[in-house]
């Protein structure tokens, strides 16, 4: 993963996109302290499977989907500290 300033990303956006299309990833840095503010990564299609939770598991009207790259623990989801 490469780091790039926001100014360089803006000035060379087409080149950045070509590199991303070829599999490269970038972290966009901003300001004098080069604070990391964004990431540009190659797009990936994901198939999302519906799951049923709790009281709504028997009701088709309440399906919702969670991406495969979901990164939250049950404690974080339920705000248990």
PyMOL Python script that loads the backbone (N, CA, C, O; Angstrom):
from pymol import cmd

cmd.read_pdbstr("""\
ATOM      1  N   UNK A   1       0.846  -1.165   0.000  1.00  0.00           N
ATOM      2  CA  UNK A   1       0.000   0.000   0.000  1.00  0.00           C
ATOM      3  C   UNK A   1       0.899   1.238   0.000  1.00  0.00           C
ATOM      4  O   UNK A   1       1.828   1.355   0.800  1.00  0.00           O
ATOM      5  N   UNK A   2       0.598   2.149  -0.913  1.00  0.00           N
ATOM      6  CA  UNK A   2       1.401   3.356  -1.054  1.00  0.00           C
ATOM      7  C   UNK A   2       0.719   4.543  -0.382  1.00  0.00           C
ATOM      8  O   UNK A   2      -0.507   4.644  -0.383  1.00  0.00           O
ATOM      9  N   UNK A   3       1.519   5.438   0.191  1.00  0.00           N
ATOM     10  CA  UNK A   3       0.999   6.687   0.744  1.00  0.00           C
ATOM     11  C   UNK A   3       1.145   7.769  -0.314  1.00  0.00           C
ATOM     12  O   UNK A   3       2.147   7.818  -1.028  1.00  0.00           O
ATOM     13  N   UNK A   4       0.135   8.641  -0.413  1.00  0.00           N
ATOM     14  CA  UNK A   4       0.159   9.720  -1.397  1.00  0.00           C
ATOM     15  C   UNK A   4      -0.515  10.938  -0.773  1.00  0.00           C
ATOM     16  O   UNK A   4      -1.521  10.806  -0.076  1.00  0.00           O
ATOM     17  N   UNK A   5       0.035  12.117  -1.023  1.00  0.00           N
ATOM     18  CA  UNK A   5      -0.576  13.332  -0.482  1.00  0.00           C
ATOM     19  C   UNK A   5      -1.863  13.624  -1.246  1.00  0.00           C
ATOM     20  O   UNK A   5      -2.028  13.192  -2.387  1.00  0.00           O
ATOM     21  N   UNK A   6      -2.765  14.355  -0.613  1.00  0.00           N
ATOM     22  CA  UNK A   6      -4.017  14.687  -1.283  1.00  0.00           C
ATOM     23  C   UNK A   6      -3.756  15.510  -2.537  1.00  0.00           C
ATOM     24  O   UNK A   6      -4.465  15.357  -3.531  1.00  0.00           O
ATOM     25  N   UNK A   7      -2.746  16.385  -2.507  1.00  0.00           N
ATOM     26  CA  UNK A   7      -2.409  17.201  -3.684  1.00  0.00           C
ATOM     27  C   UNK A   7      -1.928  16.318  -4.830  1.00  0.00           C
ATOM     28  O   UNK A   7      -2.339  16.506  -5.975  1.00  0.00           O
ATOM     29  N   UNK A   8      -1.056  15.353  -4.526  1.00  0.00           N
ATOM     30  CA  UNK A   8      -0.568  14.444  -5.567  1.00  0.00           C
ATOM     31  C   UNK A   8      -1.703  13.578  -6.114  1.00  0.00           C
ATOM     32  O   UNK A   8      -1.776  13.321  -7.316  1.00  0.00           O
ATOM     33  N   UNK A   9      -2.584  13.132  -5.221  1.00  0.00           N
ATOM     34  CA  UNK A   9      -3.722  12.324  -5.663  1.00  0.00           C
ATOM     35  C   UNK A   9      -4.609  13.132  -6.597  1.00  0.00           C
ATOM     36  O   UNK A   9      -5.087  12.615  -7.607  1.00  0.00           O
ATOM     37  N   UNK A  10      -4.829  14.397  -6.266  1.00  0.00           N
ATOM     38  CA  UNK A  10      -5.657  15.265  -7.104  1.00  0.00           C
ATOM     39  C   UNK A  10      -4.992  15.520  -8.460  1.00  0.00           C
ATOM     40  O   UNK A  10      -5.640  15.427  -9.502  1.00  0.00           O
ATOM     41  N   UNK A  11      -3.720  15.835  -8.439  1.00  0.00           N
ATOM     42  CA  UNK A  11      -3.008  16.180  -9.671  1.00  0.00           C
ATOM     43  C   UNK A  11      -2.776  14.982 -10.583  1.00  0.00           C
ATOM     44  O   UNK A  11      -2.639  15.145 -11.796  1.00  0.00           O
ATOM     45  N   UNK A  12      -2.729  13.788 -10.015  1.00  0.00           N
ATOM     46  CA  UNK A  12      -2.428  12.577 -10.792  1.00  0.00           C
ATOM     47  C   UNK A  12      -3.539  11.540 -10.666  1.00  0.00           C
ATOM     48  O   UNK A  12      -3.273  10.338 -10.667  1.00  0.00           O
ATOM     49  N   UNK A  13      -4.779  12.003 -10.558  1.00  0.00           N
ATOM     50  CA  UNK A  13      -5.887  11.099 -10.252  1.00  0.00           C
ATOM     51  C   UNK A  13      -6.036   9.983 -11.287  1.00  0.00           C
ATOM     52  O   UNK A  13      -6.265   8.832 -10.918  1.00  0.00           O
ATOM     53  N   UNK A  14      -5.911  10.301 -12.558  1.00  0.00           N
ATOM     54  CA  UNK A  14      -6.044   9.266 -13.603  1.00  0.00           C
ATOM     55  C   UNK A  14      -4.972   8.196 -13.449  1.00  0.00           C
ATOM     56  O   UNK A  14      -5.250   7.006 -13.598  1.00  0.00           O
ATOM     57  N   UNK A  15      -3.740   8.622 -13.148  1.00  0.00           N
ATOM     58  CA  UNK A  15      -2.661   7.647 -12.945  1.00  0.00           C
ATOM     59  C   UNK A  15      -2.913   6.797 -11.709  1.00  0.00           C
ATOM     60  O   UNK A  15      -2.667   5.591 -11.717  1.00  0.00           O
ATOM     61  N   UNK A  16      -3.402   7.426 -10.649  1.00  0.00           N
ATOM     62  CA  UNK A  16      -3.728   6.693  -9.417  1.00  0.00           C
ATOM     63  C   UNK A  16      -4.786   5.642  -9.723  1.00  0.00           C
ATOM     64  O   UNK A  16      -4.656   4.490  -9.309  1.00  0.00           O
ATOM     65  N   UNK A  17      -5.836   6.031 -10.448  1.00  0.00           N
ATOM     66  CA  UNK A  17      -6.899   5.077 -10.780  1.00  0.00           C
ATOM     67  C   UNK A  17      -6.385   3.928 -11.638  1.00  0.00           C
ATOM     68  O   UNK A  17      -6.813   2.787 -11.458  1.00  0.00           O
ATOM     69  N   UNK A  18      -5.486   4.205 -12.557  1.00  0.00           N
ATOM     70  CA  UNK A  18      -4.907   3.130 -13.374  1.00  0.00           C
ATOM     71  C   UNK A  18      -4.142   2.140 -12.500  1.00  0.00           C
ATOM     72  O   UNK A  18      -4.227   0.929 -12.703  1.00  0.00           O
ATOM     73  N   UNK A  19      -3.390   2.665 -11.520  1.00  0.00           N
ATOM     74  CA  UNK A  19      -2.645   1.781 -10.620  1.00  0.00           C
ATOM     75  C   UNK A  19      -3.595   0.978  -9.741  1.00  0.00           C
ATOM     76  O   UNK A  19      -3.353  -0.201  -9.482  1.00  0.00           O
ATOM     77  N   UNK A  20      -4.678   1.609  -9.278  1.00  0.00           N
ATOM     78  CA  UNK A  20      -5.673   0.894  -8.473  1.00  0.00           C
ATOM     79  C   UNK A  20      -6.320  -0.208  -9.311  1.00  0.00           C
ATOM     80  O   UNK A  20      -6.566  -1.309  -8.818  1.00  0.00           O
ATOM     81  N   UNK A  21      -6.589   0.095 -10.567  1.00  0.00           N
ATOM     82  CA  UNK A  21      -7.172  -0.899 -11.468  1.00  0.00           C
ATOM     83  C   UNK A  21      -6.241  -2.103 -11.632  1.00  0.00           C
ATOM     84  O   UNK A  21      -6.697  -3.217 -11.890  1.00  0.00           O
ATOM     85  N   UNK A  22      -4.942  -1.872 -11.482  1.00  0.00           N
ATOM     86  CA  UNK A  22      -3.951  -2.946 -11.575  1.00  0.00           C
ATOM     87  C   UNK A  22      -3.656  -3.600 -10.230  1.00  0.00           C
ATOM     88  O   UNK A  22      -2.726  -4.399 -10.124  1.00  0.00           O
ATOM     89  N   UNK A  23      -4.442  -3.269  -9.192  1.00  0.00           N
ATOM     90  CA  UNK A  23      -4.317  -3.940  -7.901  1.00  0.00           C
ATOM     91  C   UNK A  23      -3.621  -3.165  -6.803  1.00  0.00           C
ATOM     92  O   UNK A  23      -3.551  -3.652  -5.675  1.00  0.00           O
ATOM     93  N   UNK A  24      -3.101  -1.973  -7.084  1.00  0.00           N
ATOM     94  CA  UNK A  24      -2.401  -1.177  -6.075  1.00  0.00           C
ATOM     95  C   UNK A  24      -3.415  -0.479  -5.159  1.00  0.00           C
ATOM     96  O   UNK A  24      -4.528  -0.169  -5.585  1.00  0.00           O
ATOM     97  N   UNK A  25      -3.031  -0.237  -3.916  1.00  0.00           N
ATOM     98  CA  UNK A  25      -3.849   0.497  -2.951  1.00  0.00           C
ATOM     99  C   UNK A  25      -3.094   1.728  -2.494  1.00  0.00           C
ATOM    100  O   UNK A  25      -1.864   1.738  -2.463  1.00  0.00           O
ATOM    101  N   UNK A  26      -3.843   2.775  -2.135  1.00  0.00           N
ATOM    102  CA  UNK A  26      -3.250   4.029  -1.696  1.00  0.00           C
ATOM    103  C   UNK A  26      -3.880   4.516  -0.400  1.00  0.00           C
ATOM    104  O   UNK A  26      -5.077   4.343  -0.174  1.00  0.00           O
ATOM    105  N   UNK A  27      -3.057   5.128   0.448  1.00  0.00           N
ATOM    106  CA  UNK A  27      -3.539   5.861   1.612  1.00  0.00           C
ATOM    107  C   UNK A  27      -3.361   7.339   1.283  1.00  0.00           C
ATOM    108  O   UNK A  27      -2.266   7.779   0.933  1.00  0.00           O
ATOM    109  N   UNK A  28      -4.445   8.099   1.399  1.00  0.00           N
ATOM    110  CA  UNK A  28      -4.398   9.528   1.115  1.00  0.00           C
ATOM    111  C   UNK A  28      -4.054  10.269   2.394  1.00  0.00           C
ATOM    112  O   UNK A  28      -4.712  10.101   3.421  1.00  0.00           O
ATOM    113  N   UNK A  29      -3.009  11.096   2.320  1.00  0.00           N
ATOM    114  CA  UNK A  29      -2.566  11.891   3.471  1.00  0.00           C
ATOM    115  C   UNK A  29      -2.874  13.355   3.212  1.00  0.00           C
ATOM    116  O   UNK A  29      -2.842  13.813   2.070  1.00  0.00           O
ATOM    117  N   UNK A  30      -3.176  14.096   4.292  1.00  0.00           N
ATOM    118  CA  UNK A  30      -3.603  15.483   4.148  1.00  0.00           C
ATOM    119  C   UNK A  30      -2.930  16.383   5.179  1.00  0.00           C
ATOM    120  O   UNK A  30      -2.719  15.986   6.325  1.00  0.00           O
ATOM    121  N   UNK A  31      -2.603  17.577   4.761  1.00  0.00           N
ATOM    122  CA  UNK A  31      -2.077  18.596   5.671  1.00  0.00           C
ATOM    123  C   UNK A  31      -0.585  18.482   5.908  1.00  0.00           C
ATOM    124  O   UNK A  31       0.085  17.572   5.419  1.00  0.00           O
ATOM    125  N   UNK A  32      -0.086  19.447   6.684  1.00  0.00           N
ATOM    126  CA  UNK A  32       1.358  19.476   6.978  1.00  0.00           C
ATOM    127  C   UNK A  32       1.815  18.249   7.754  1.00  0.00           C
ATOM    128  O   UNK A  32       2.937  17.775   7.580  1.00  0.00           O
ATOM    129  N   UNK A  33       0.941  17.743   8.607  1.00  0.00           N
ATOM    130  CA  UNK A  33       1.306  16.573   9.415  1.00  0.00           C
ATOM    131  C   UNK A  33       1.012  15.257   8.691  1.00  0.00           C
ATOM    132  O   UNK A  33       1.197  14.173   9.246  1.00  0.00           O
ATOM    133  N   UNK A  34       0.551  15.372   7.444  1.00  0.00           N
ATOM    134  CA  UNK A  34       0.276  14.188   6.618  1.00  0.00           C
ATOM    135  C   UNK A  34      -0.630  13.186   7.351  1.00  0.00           C
ATOM    136  O   UNK A  34      -0.325  11.996   7.434  1.00  0.00           O
ATOM    137  N   UNK A  35      -1.741  13.695   7.874  1.00  0.00           N
ATOM    138  CA  UNK A  35      -2.715  12.843   8.560  1.00  0.00           C
ATOM    139  C   UNK A  35      -3.388  11.925   7.546  1.00  0.00           C
ATOM    140  O   UNK A  35      -3.845  12.382   6.498  1.00  0.00           O
ATOM    141  N   UNK A  36      -3.447  10.648   7.852  1.00  0.00           N
ATOM    142  CA  UNK A  36      -4.071   9.667   6.968  1.00  0.00           C
ATOM    143  C   UNK A  36      -5.588   9.840   7.063  1.00  0.00           C
ATOM    144  O   UNK A  36      -6.172   9.728   8.141  1.00  0.00           O
ATOM    145  N   UNK A  37      -6.222  10.120   5.899  1.00  0.00           N
ATOM    146  CA  UNK A  37      -7.656  10.418   5.937  1.00  0.00           C
ATOM    147  C   UNK A  37      -8.514   9.479   5.094  1.00  0.00           C
ATOM    148  O   UNK A  37      -9.722   9.390   5.315  1.00  0.00           O
ATOM    149  N   UNK A  38      -7.921   8.783   4.140  1.00  0.00           N
ATOM    150  CA  UNK A  38      -8.723   7.923   3.270  1.00  0.00           C
ATOM    151  C   UNK A  38      -7.856   6.830   2.662  1.00  0.00           C
ATOM    152  O   UNK A  38      -6.627   6.896   2.677  1.00  0.00           O
ATOM    153  N   UNK A  39      -8.539   5.825   2.127  1.00  0.00           N
ATOM    154  CA  UNK A  39      -7.855   4.732   1.464  1.00  0.00           C
ATOM    155  C   UNK A  39      -8.554   4.491   0.130  1.00  0.00           C
ATOM    156  O   UNK A  39      -9.783   4.459   0.068  1.00  0.00           O
ATOM    157  N   UNK A  40      -7.783   4.324  -0.926  1.00  0.00           N
ATOM    158  CA  UNK A  40      -8.328   3.944  -2.226  1.00  0.00           C
ATOM    159  C   UNK A  40      -7.850   2.521  -2.495  1.00  0.00           C
ATOM    160  O   UNK A  40      -6.651   2.253  -2.558  1.00  0.00           O
ATOM    161  N   UNK A  41      -8.809   1.620  -2.652  1.00  0.00           N
ATOM    162  CA  UNK A  41      -8.492   0.208  -2.866  1.00  0.00           C
ATOM    163  C   UNK A  41      -9.254  -0.290  -4.097  1.00  0.00           C
ATOM    164  O   UNK A  41     -10.261   0.305  -4.479  1.00  0.00           O
ATOM    165  N   UNK A  42      -8.789  -1.364  -4.714  1.00  0.00           N
ATOM    166  CA  UNK A  42      -9.512  -1.910  -5.860  1.00  0.00           C
ATOM    167  C   UNK A  42     -10.918  -2.366  -5.453  1.00  0.00           C
ATOM    168  O   UNK A  42     -11.116  -2.926  -4.376  1.00  0.00           O
ATOM    169  N   UNK A  43     -11.873  -2.117  -6.323  1.00  0.00           N
ATOM    170  CA  UNK A  43     -13.262  -2.513  -6.086  1.00  0.00           C
ATOM    171  C   UNK A  43     -13.398  -4.019  -6.221  1.00  0.00           C
ATOM    172  O   UNK A  43     -12.804  -4.633  -7.107  1.00  0.00           O
ATOM    173  N   UNK A  44     -14.188  -4.605  -5.330  1.00  0.00           N
ATOM    174  CA  UNK A  44     -14.429  -6.043  -5.361  1.00  0.00           C
ATOM    175  C   UNK A  44     -15.910  -6.307  -5.219  1.00  0.00           C
ATOM    176  O   UNK A  44     -16.538  -5.849  -4.264  1.00  0.00           O
ATOM    177  N   UNK A  45     -16.470  -7.037  -6.152  1.00  0.00           N
ATOM    178  CA  UNK A  45     -17.877  -7.445  -6.040  1.00  0.00           C
ATOM    179  C   UNK A  45     -17.996  -8.448  -4.897  1.00  0.00           C
ATOM    180  O   UNK A  45     -17.166  -9.348  -4.766  1.00  0.00           O
ATOM    181  N   UNK A  46     -19.012  -8.295  -4.084  1.00  0.00           N
ATOM    182  CA  UNK A  46     -19.267  -9.250  -3.013  1.00  0.00           C
ATOM    183  C   UNK A  46     -20.712  -9.700  -3.079  1.00  0.00           C
ATOM    184  O   UNK A  46     -21.610  -8.917  -3.388  1.00  0.00           O
ATOM    185  N   UNK A  47     -20.919 -10.947  -2.789  1.00  0.00           N
ATOM    186  CA  UNK A  47     -22.276 -11.459  -2.730  1.00  0.00           C
ATOM    187  C   UNK A  47     -22.725 -11.399  -1.286  1.00  0.00           C
ATOM    188  O   UNK A  47     -22.066 -11.939  -0.398  1.00  0.00           O
ATOM    189  N   UNK A  48     -23.837 -10.747  -1.054  1.00  0.00           N
ATOM    190  CA  UNK A  48     -24.333 -10.547   0.302  1.00  0.00           C
ATOM    191  C   UNK A  48     -25.480 -11.518   0.552  1.00  0.00           C
ATOM    192  O   UNK A  48     -26.463 -11.540  -0.189  1.00  0.00           O
ATOM    193  N   UNK A  49     -25.343 -12.313   1.598  1.00  0.00           N
ATOM    194  CA  UNK A  49     -26.367 -13.285   1.944  1.00  0.00           C
ATOM    195  C   UNK A  49     -27.265 -12.735   3.041  1.00  0.00           C
ATOM    196  O   UNK A  49     -26.763 -12.228   4.044  1.00  0.00           O
ATOM    197  N   UNK A  50     -28.584 -12.822   2.876  1.00  0.00           N
ATOM    198  CA  UNK A  50     -29.470 -12.352   3.942  1.00  0.00           C
ATOM    199  C   UNK A  50     -29.379 -13.264   5.163  1.00  0.00           C
ATOM    200  O   UNK A  50     -29.212 -14.476   5.029  1.00  0.00           O
ATOM    201  N   UNK A  51     -29.488 -12.685   6.331  1.00  0.00           N
ATOM    202  CA  UNK A  51     -29.539 -13.471   7.567  1.00  0.00           C
ATOM    203  C   UNK A  51     -30.745 -13.010   8.372  1.00  0.00           C
ATOM    204  O   UNK A  51     -31.225 -11.890   8.203  1.00  0.00           O
ATOM    205  N   UNK A  52     -31.215 -13.861   9.224  1.00  0.00           N
ATOM    206  CA  UNK A  52     -32.375 -13.533  10.043  1.00  0.00           C
ATOM    207  C   UNK A  52     -31.940 -13.533  11.501  1.00  0.00           C
ATOM    208  O   UNK A  52     -31.237 -14.431  11.964  1.00  0.00           O
ATOM    209  N   UNK A  53     -32.376 -12.506  12.204  1.00  0.00           N
ATOM    210  CA  UNK A  53     -31.935 -12.322  13.583  1.00  0.00           C
ATOM    211  C   UNK A  53     -33.140 -12.184  14.512  1.00  0.00           C
ATOM    212  O   UNK A  53     -34.113 -11.501  14.195  1.00  0.00           O
ATOM    213  N   UNK A  54     -33.053 -12.839  15.647  1.00  0.00           N
ATOM    214  CA  UNK A  54     -33.982 -12.642  16.750  1.00  0.00           C
ATOM    215  C   UNK A  54     -35.449 -12.740  16.395  1.00  0.00           C
ATOM    216  O   UNK A  54     -35.881 -13.689  15.740  1.00  0.00           O
ATOM    217  N   UNK A  55     -36.216 -11.746  16.833  1.00  0.00           N
ATOM    218  CA  UNK A  55     -37.658 -11.754  16.671  1.00  0.00           C
ATOM    219  C   UNK A  55     -38.098 -11.765  15.216  1.00  0.00           C
ATOM    220  O   UNK A  55     -39.209 -12.193  14.904  1.00  0.00           O
ATOM    221  N   UNK A  56     -37.238 -11.298  14.331  1.00  0.00           N
ATOM    222  CA  UNK A  56     -37.612 -11.150  12.931  1.00  0.00           C
ATOM    223  C   UNK A  56     -37.206 -12.344  12.069  1.00  0.00           C
ATOM    224  O   UNK A  56     -37.391 -12.303  10.853  1.00  0.00           O
ATOM    225  N   UNK A  57     -36.657 -13.407  12.665  1.00  0.00           N
ATOM    226  CA  UNK A  57     -36.119 -14.499  11.858  1.00  0.00           C
ATOM    227  C   UNK A  57     -37.177 -15.244  11.053  1.00  0.00           C
ATOM    228  O   UNK A  57     -36.852 -15.881  10.051  1.00  0.00           O
ATOM    229  N   UNK A  58     -38.433 -15.176  11.473  1.00  0.00           N
ATOM    230  CA  UNK A  58     -39.493 -15.876  10.742  1.00  0.00           C
ATOM    231  C   UNK A  58     -40.303 -14.941   9.848  1.00  0.00           C
ATOM    232  O   UNK A  58     -41.329 -15.348   9.303  1.00  0.00           O
ATOM    233  N   UNK A  59     -39.861 -13.700   9.692  1.00  0.00           N
ATOM    234  CA  UNK A  59     -40.616 -12.726   8.912  1.00  0.00           C
ATOM    235  C   UNK A  59     -39.764 -12.244   7.738  1.00  0.00           C
ATOM    236  O   UNK A  59     -38.753 -11.573   7.943  1.00  0.00           O
ATOM    237  N   UNK A  60     -40.162 -12.580   6.518  1.00  0.00           N
ATOM    238  CA  UNK A  60     -39.390 -12.215   5.327  1.00  0.00           C
ATOM    239  C   UNK A  60     -39.322 -10.711   5.096  1.00  0.00           C
ATOM    240  O   UNK A  60     -38.448 -10.250   4.362  1.00  0.00           O
ATOM    241  N   UNK A  61     -40.204  -9.944   5.692  1.00  0.00           N
ATOM    242  CA  UNK A  61     -40.209  -8.485   5.499  1.00  0.00           C
ATOM    243  C   UNK A  61     -39.023  -7.820   6.183  1.00  0.00           C
ATOM    244  O   UNK A  61     -38.733  -6.656   5.909  1.00  0.00           O
ATOM    245  N   UNK A  62     -38.333  -8.531   7.065  1.00  0.00           N
ATOM    246  CA  UNK A  62     -37.255  -7.924   7.838  1.00  0.00           C
ATOM    247  C   UNK A  62     -35.888  -8.521   7.532  1.00  0.00           C
ATOM    248  O   UNK A  62     -35.034  -8.577   8.416  1.00  0.00           O
ATOM    249  N   UNK A  63     -35.665  -8.966   6.302  1.00  0.00           N
ATOM    250  CA  UNK A  63     -34.335  -9.444   5.906  1.00  0.00           C
ATOM    251  C   UNK A  63     -33.370  -8.274   5.819  1.00  0.00           C
ATOM    252  O   UNK A  63     -33.755  -7.187   5.387  1.00  0.00           O
ATOM    253  N   UNK A  64     -32.156  -8.473   6.210  1.00  0.00           N
ATOM    254  CA  UNK A  64     -31.105  -7.507   5.954  1.00  0.00           C
ATOM    255  C   UNK A  64     -29.832  -8.264   5.695  1.00  0.00           C
ATOM    256  O   UNK A  64     -29.721  -9.448   6.015  1.00  0.00           O
ATOM    257  N   UNK A  65     -28.857  -7.568   5.107  1.00  0.00           N
ATOM    258  CA  UNK A  65     -27.653  -8.237   4.651  1.00  0.00           C
ATOM    259  C   UNK A  65     -26.423  -7.647   5.315  1.00  0.00           C
ATOM    260  O   UNK A  65     -26.366  -6.448   5.585  1.00  0.00           O
ATOM    261  N   UNK A  66     -25.434  -8.502   5.580  1.00  0.00           N
ATOM    262  CA  UNK A  66     -24.165  -8.088   6.163  1.00  0.00           C
ATOM    263  C   UNK A  66     -23.055  -8.521   5.212  1.00  0.00           C
ATOM    264  O   UNK A  66     -23.000  -9.680   4.800  1.00  0.00           O
ATOM    265  N   UNK A  67     -22.171  -7.588   4.866  1.00  0.00           N
ATOM    266  CA  UNK A  67     -21.058  -7.891   3.965  1.00  0.00           C
ATOM    267  C   UNK A  67     -20.089  -8.878   4.610  1.00  0.00           C
ATOM    268  O   UNK A  67     -19.990  -8.955   5.834  1.00  0.00           O
ATOM    269  N   UNK A  68     -19.378  -9.631   3.773  1.00  0.00           N
ATOM    270  CA  UNK A  68     -18.391 -10.600   4.249  1.00  0.00           C
ATOM    271  C   UNK A  68     -17.249  -9.937   5.009  1.00  0.00           C
ATOM    272  O   UNK A  68     -16.631 -10.559   5.873  1.00  0.00           O
ATOM    273  N   UNK A  69     -16.966  -8.670   4.687  1.00  0.00           N
ATOM    274  CA  UNK A  69     -15.842  -7.992   5.324  1.00  0.00           C
ATOM    275  C   UNK A  69     -16.256  -7.227   6.590  1.00  0.00           C
ATOM    276  O   UNK A  69     -15.543  -6.327   7.032  1.00  0.00           O
ATOM    277  N   UNK A  70     -17.399  -7.583   7.165  1.00  0.00           N
ATOM    278  CA  UNK A  70     -17.885  -6.959   8.403  1.00  0.00           C
ATOM    279  C   UNK A  70     -16.857  -7.183   9.494  1.00  0.00           C
ATOM    280  O   UNK A  70     -16.480  -8.322   9.770  1.00  0.00           O
ATOM    281  N   UNK A  71     -16.400  -6.105  10.118  1.00  0.00           N
ATOM    282  CA  UNK A  71     -15.370  -6.216  11.150  1.00  0.00           C
ATOM    283  C   UNK A  71     -15.839  -5.559  12.435  1.00  0.00           C
ATOM    284  O   UNK A  71     -15.298  -4.530  12.838  1.00  0.00           O
ATOM    285  N   UNK A  72     -16.833  -6.137  13.079  1.00  0.00           N
ATOM    286  CA  UNK A  72     -17.322  -5.617  14.342  1.00  0.00           C
ATOM    287  C   UNK A  72     -17.634  -6.798  15.252  1.00  0.00           C
ATOM    288  O   UNK A  72     -18.304  -7.747  14.844  1.00  0.00           O
ATOM    289  N   UNK A  73     -17.150  -6.734  16.474  1.00  0.00           N
ATOM    290  CA  UNK A  73     -17.438  -7.806  17.417  1.00  0.00           C
ATOM    291  C   UNK A  73     -18.867  -7.660  17.922  1.00  0.00           C
ATOM    292  O   UNK A  73     -19.478  -6.601  17.784  1.00  0.00           O
ATOM    293  N   UNK A  74     -19.387  -8.721  18.502  1.00  0.00           N
ATOM    294  CA  UNK A  74     -20.734  -8.670  19.064  1.00  0.00           C
ATOM    295  C   UNK A  74     -20.816  -7.611  20.164  1.00  0.00           C
ATOM    296  O   UNK A  74     -21.834  -6.933  20.304  1.00  0.00           O
ATOM    297  N   UNK A  75     -19.740  -7.472  20.944  1.00  0.00           N
ATOM    298  CA  UNK A  75     -19.721  -6.472  22.014  1.00  0.00           C
ATOM    299  C   UNK A  75     -19.819  -5.056  21.451  1.00  0.00           C
ATOM    300  O   UNK A  75     -20.521  -4.208  22.002  1.00  0.00           O
ATOM    301  N   UNK A  76     -19.110  -4.807  20.351  1.00  0.00           N
ATOM    302  CA  UNK A  76     -19.183  -3.487  19.707  1.00  0.00           C
ATOM    303  C   UNK A  76     -20.587  -3.242  19.139  1.00  0.00           C
ATOM    304  O   UNK A  76     -21.134  -2.148  19.278  1.00  0.00           O
ATOM    305  N   UNK A  77     -21.160  -4.258  18.502  1.00  0.00           N
ATOM    306  CA  UNK A  77     -22.480  -4.121  17.924  1.00  0.00           C
ATOM    307  C   UNK A  77     -23.517  -3.807  18.993  1.00  0.00           C
ATOM    308  O   UNK A  77     -24.388  -2.961  18.789  1.00  0.00           O
ATOM    309  N   UNK A  78     -23.423  -4.483  20.124  1.00  0.00           N
ATOM    310  CA  UNK A  78     -24.382  -4.290  21.210  1.00  0.00           C
ATOM    311  C   UNK A  78     -23.972  -3.199  22.178  1.00  0.00           C
ATOM    312  O   UNK A  78     -24.682  -2.938  23.150  1.00  0.00           O
ATOM    313  N   UNK A  79     -22.832  -2.552  21.930  1.00  0.00           N
ATOM    314  CA  UNK A  79     -22.287  -1.481  22.768  1.00  0.00           C
ATOM    315  C   UNK A  79     -22.096  -1.955  24.207  1.00  0.00           C
ATOM    316  O   UNK A  79     -22.463  -1.262  25.155  1.00  0.00           O
ATOM    317  N   UNK A  80     -21.513  -3.149  24.353  1.00  0.00           N
ATOM    318  CA  UNK A  80     -21.194  -3.695  25.671  1.00  0.00           C
ATOM    319  C   UNK A  80     -19.761  -3.306  26.029  1.00  0.00           C
ATOM    320  O   UNK A  80     -18.825  -3.617  25.293  1.00  0.00           O
ATOM    321  N   UNK A  81     -19.598  -2.637  27.141  1.00  0.00           N
ATOM    322  CA  UNK A  81     -18.251  -2.228  27.538  1.00  0.00           C
ATOM    323  C   UNK A  81     -17.954  -2.666  28.947  1.00  0.00           C
ATOM    324  O   UNK A  81     -16.863  -2.409  29.456  1.00  0.00           O
TER     325      UNK A  81
END
""", "prot")
cmd.dss("prot")
cmd.show_as("cartoon", "prot")
cmd.util.cbc("prot")
cmd.orient("prot")
